[in-house]
Amino acid sequence: MDVLLRILQVVLALSILVLVHEFGHFFFARLFKIRVEKFYLFFDAGFRLFKFKPKNSDTEYGIGWLPLGGYCKIAGMIDESMDKEAMAKEPQPWEYRSKPAWQRFLVLFGGVLFNFILACIIYTGIMMNWGEEYVKNSDVTTGIYASELAQEIGFRNGDRILSFDGHQTEKFTDLQVDLVRYQTKHAKVLRGTDTVTITIDPVYIPSILNTPGMFNYGIPFEILEIADSSINANSGLKAKDRILAINGTNCDMFFQAQKELAKYKGDSIVATVARANELVLVPLVTDTLGRIQVTVNANIEDFYKITRHTYGFFEAIPAGFNKAVSTIDNYIKELKLIFSPKTEAYKSVGSFIAIGKIFPTTWDWFRFWNITAFLSIMLAVLNILPIPALDGGHLVFTLYEMITKRKPSDKFLEIAQTVGMILLFGLMILAFGNDIIRLFN
């Protein structure tokens, strides 16, 4: 059932994105009276689940059987169909190739533009319905709990991260991703009362990319409840007690204490506990898993200020636009990592399998729309890359024509399209290959 829900979410999200993208091309083509021969959701490859051609229309609409995209076949345009027979005929007034360069530019740019508009609309809806809620990095007064990798790099428990190469991260949950996005060389932290600069060795970037949870909230180990069935029900522990040390070893953060307790599985320990304004020593026992069988207060709001923003309709529009723009900026930074071999980010490139894994196993509209908006941005950015066979490659050739007043020959465009498709197939092989490797690792 979990897999089915993920598949349904992927298919729905991609259907929305493909339809909007191809409609962008369709809209401008029809605006300039260019014929659109086919408008398809999914690829048909010789077999169609559905097709329909309205009376007195030049366009055949349909749904293909292969849910890996879709297409809008525009008359007189060299595209993935590689219809050389049609291109060999004399250009017709209703064809793409007969139109001025500026009109052809807008037809090409329409898909990217409409994906950006879709992301803005989705983010605006999210702001109106759910608003924003997060913990500011500056409000994590306890500092971070540093994972083993973070400590190896130079971070310490309790550090308050101030900046990465001068960039100040607003949201605490963005710390690790910003560390990579900016390919940080120096991190500035507040350690106690001292400001310390940590030099980040670039050799760690691949590990940072593939090791989630480098920085966690340094929340205290505060007792919420001790059940009557707990092995420490009669130990003297009370709700609101905070464990500061175990057998004399300082561990005032939950994750520290959890790690320390694992050393004493099925054993007796003495915990130093803060209770109101005094310190108390409490003898405890652990079970075979190193637990003291208490319920811990995991409510972030009890320890840190939660920043919340609510938006009315007119406030949500600029907020949605700004969210889309910042997402583009961040995605471009992340994309640059893929083209830098030393980061090994190319190993994280994934196909539809990887996309499916980012969707939740339960239907959550908030997460669904957030992911769909991000994928819309991703589709727009990837399509505008100056690679032949992508919209960006065609845009480069059209810009060249607009600037030089010289149009590339159809033969050149056919060769460029073929080269671009080879590059795209190579990228698909890399993506599916990475997914298969991850499945067996």
Buried (B, 14 or more C-beta within 10 A) or exposed (E): EEEEBBBEBBBEBBBBBBBBBBBBBBBBBBEBEBBBBBBBBBBBEEEBEEEEEEEEEBBBBBBBEEBEBBBBBBBBBBBBBEBEEBBEEEBEEBBBBBBEBEBBBBBBBBBBBBBBBBBBBBBBBBBBEBBBEBBBBBEBEBBBBBBEBBEEBBBBBBBBBBBBBEEEBEBBEBBBBBBBBBBBEEBBBBBEEEEBEBEBEEEBBBEBBEBEEBBBBBBBBBBBEBEEEBBBEEBBBBEEBBBBBBBEEEBBBBBBBBBBBEEBEEBEBEBBBBBEEEEBEBEBBBBEEBBBBBEBBEEBEEBBEEBEEEBEEEBBBEBBBEBBBEBBEBBEBBBEBBEEEEBBBBBBBBBBBBBBEBBBEEEEEEBBBBBBBBBBBBBBBBBBEBBBBBBBBBBBBBBBBBEEEEBBEBEEBBEBBBBBBEBBEEBEEBBBBBBEEBEEE
